[in-house]
Amino acid sequence: MISQTIFLGMIGPWQIAIVVALVLLMFGGKKIPELMKGLGTGIKEFKDATKTEGEEKIEEKK
């Protein structure tokens, strides 16, 4: 029973293809690189912020 639940929750290739097609229709081919660049910048800033916060906590413990 548990294996069926896990299997039904998995994403298949058709679902991925549908999502990609919808994104292309909504944003167009020219907008996607800009969106990915913004996403990458956001992830980088988030990692830098968490790294800095972790270093500050280590310094406080000393």
Distance bins in CASP14 RR format, pairs under 12 A and 6 or more apart:
PFRMAT RR
TARGET T0000
AUTHOR 0000-0000-0000
RMODE 2
METHOD distances of the structure
MODEL  1
1 7 0 0 0 0 0 1 0 0 0 0 0
1 8 0 0 0 0 0 1 0 0 0 0 0
2 8 0 0 0 0 0 1 0 0 0 0 0
2 9 0 0 0 0 0 1 0 0 0 0 0
3 9 0 0 0 0 0 1 0 0 0 0 0
3 10 0 0 0 0 0 1 0 0 0 0 0
4 10 0 0 0 0 0 1 0 0 0 0 0
8 15 0 0 0 0 0 1 0 0 0 0 0
9 15 0 0 0 0 0 1 0 0 0 0 0
10 16 0 0 0 0 0 1 0 0 0 0 0
11 17 0 0 0 0 0 1 0 0 0 0 0
11 18 0 0 0 0 0 1 0 0 0 0 0
11 19 0 0 0 0 1 0 0 0 0 0 0
11 20 0 0 0 0 0 1 0 0 0 0 0
12 18 0 0 0 0 1 0 0 0 0 0 0
12 19 0 0 0 0 0 1 0 0 0 0 0
13 19 0 0 0 0 0 1 0 0 0 0 0
13 20 0 0 0 0 0 1 0 0 0 0 0
14 20 0 0 0 0 0 1 0 0 0 0 0
14 21 0 0 0 0 0 1 0 0 0 0 0
15 21 0 0 0 0 0 1 0 0 0 0 0
15 22 0 0 0 0 0 1 0 0 0 0 0
16 22 0 0 0 0 0 1 0 0 0 0 0
16 23 0 0 0 0 0 1 0 0 0 0 0
17 23 0 0 0 0 0 1 0 0 0 0 0
17 24 0 0 0 0 0 1 0 0 0 0 0
18 24 0 0 0 0 0 1 0 0 0 0 0
18 25 0 0 0 0 0 1 0 0 0 0 0
19 25 0 0 0 0 0 1 0 0 0 0 0
19 26 0 0 0 0 0 1 0 0 0 0 0
20 26 0 0 0 0 0 1 0 0 0 0 0
20 27 0 0 0 0 0 1 0 0 0 0 0
20 28 0 0 0 0 0 1 0 0 0 0 0
20 29 0 0 0 0 0 1 0 0 0 0 0
20 32 0 0 0 0 1 0 0 0 0 0 0
21 27 0 0 0 0 0 1 0 0 0 0 0
21 28 0 0 0 0 0 1 0 0 0 0 0
21 29 0 0 0 0 0 1 0 0 0 0 0
22 28 0 0 0 0 0 1 0 0 0 0 0
23 29 0 0 0 0 1 0 0 0 0 0 0
23 31 0 0 0 0 1 0 0 0 0 0 0
23 32 1 0 0 1 0 0 0 0 0 0 0
23 35 0 0 0 0 1 0 0 0 0 0 0
23 36 0 0 0 0 0 1 0 0 0 0 0
24 30 0 0 0 0 0 1 0 0 0 0 0
24 31 0 0 0 0 1 0 0 0 0 0 0
24 32 1 0 0 1 0 0 0 0 0 0 0
24 35 0 0 0 0 0 1 0 0 0 0 0
25 31 0 0 0 0 0 1 0 0 0 0 0
25 32 0 0 0 0 0 1 0 0 0 0 0
26 32 0 0 0 0 1 0 0 0 0 0 0
26 35 0 0 0 0 0 1 0 0 0 0 0
27 33 0 0 0 0 0 1 0 0 0 0 0
27 34 0 0 0 0 1 0 0 0 0 0 0
27 35 1 0 0 1 0 0 0 0 0 0 0
27 36 0 0 0 0 0 1 0 0 0 0 0
28 34 0 0 0 0 0 1 0 0 0 0 0
28 35 0 0 0 0 1 0 0 0 0 0 0
29 35 0 0 0 0 1 0 0 0 0 0 0
29 36 0 0 0 0 0 1 0 0 0 0 0
31 37 0 0 0 0 0 1 0 0 0 0 0
31 38 0 0 0 0 0 1 0 0 0 0 0
32 38 0 0 0 0 0 1 0 0 0 0 0
32 39 0 0 0 0 0 1 0 0 0 0 0
33 39 0 0 0 0 0 1 0 0 0 0 0
33 40 0 0 0 0 0 1 0 0 0 0 0
34 40 0 0 0 0 0 1 0 0 0 0 0
34 41 0 0 0 0 0 1 0 0 0 0 0
35 41 0 0 0 0 0 1 0 0 0 0 0
35 42 0 0 0 0 0 1 0 0 0 0 0
36 42 0 0 0 0 0 1 0 0 0 0 0
36 43 0 0 0 0 0 1 0 0 0 0 0
37 43 0 0 0 0 0 1 0 0 0 0 0
37 44 0 0 0 0 0 1 0 0 0 0 0
38 44 0 0 0 0 1 0 0 0 0 0 0
38 45 0 0 0 0 1 0 0 0 0 0 0
38 46 0 0 0 0 0 1 0 0 0 0 0
39 45 0 0 0 0 0 1 0 0 0 0 0
39 46 0 0 0 0 0 1 0 0 0 0 0
40 46 0 0 0 0 1 0 0 0 0 0 0
40 47 0 0 0 0 1 0 0 0 0 0 0
40 48 0 0 0 0 0 1 0 0 0 0 0
41 47 0 0 0 0 0 1 0 0 0 0 0
41 48 0 0 0 0 0 1 0 0 0 0 0
42 48 0 0 0 0 1 0 0 0 0 0 0
42 49 0 0 0 0 1 0 0 0 0 0 0
43 49 0 0 0 0 0 1 0 0 0 0 0
43 50 0 0 0 0 0 1 0 0 0 0 0
44 50 0 0 0 0 0 1 0 0 0 0 0
44 51 0 0 0 0 0 1 0 0 0 0 0
45 51 0 0 0 0 0 1 0 0 0 0 0
45 52 0 0 0 0 0 1 0 0 0 0 0
46 52 0 0 0 0 0 1 0 0 0 0 0
46 53 0 0 0 0 0 1 0 0 0 0 0
47 53 0 0 0 0 0 1 0 0 0 0 0
47 54 0 0 0 0 0 1 0 0 0 0 0
48 54 0 0 0 0 0 1 0 0 0 0 0
48 55 0 0 0 0 0 1 0 0 0 0 0
49 55 0 0 0 0 0 1 0 0 0 0 0
49 56 0 0 0 0 0 1 0 0 0 0 0
50 56 0 0 0 0 0 1 0 0 0 0 0
50 57 0 0 0 0 0 1 0 0 0 0 0
51 57 0 0 0 0 0 1 0 0 0 0 0
51 58 0 0 0 0 0 1 0 0 0 0 0
52 58 0 0 0 0 0 1 0 0 0 0 0
52 59 0 0 0 0 0 1 0 0 0 0 0
53 59 0 0 0 0 0 1 0 0 0 0 0
53 60 0 0 0 0 0 1 0 0 0 0 0
54 60 0 0 0 0 1 0 0 0 0 0 0
54 61 0 0 0 0 0 1 0 0 0 0 0
55 61 0 0 0 0 0 1 0 0 0 0 0
55 62 0 0 0 0 0 1 0 0 0 0 0
56 62 0 0 0 0 0 1 0 0 0 0 0
END
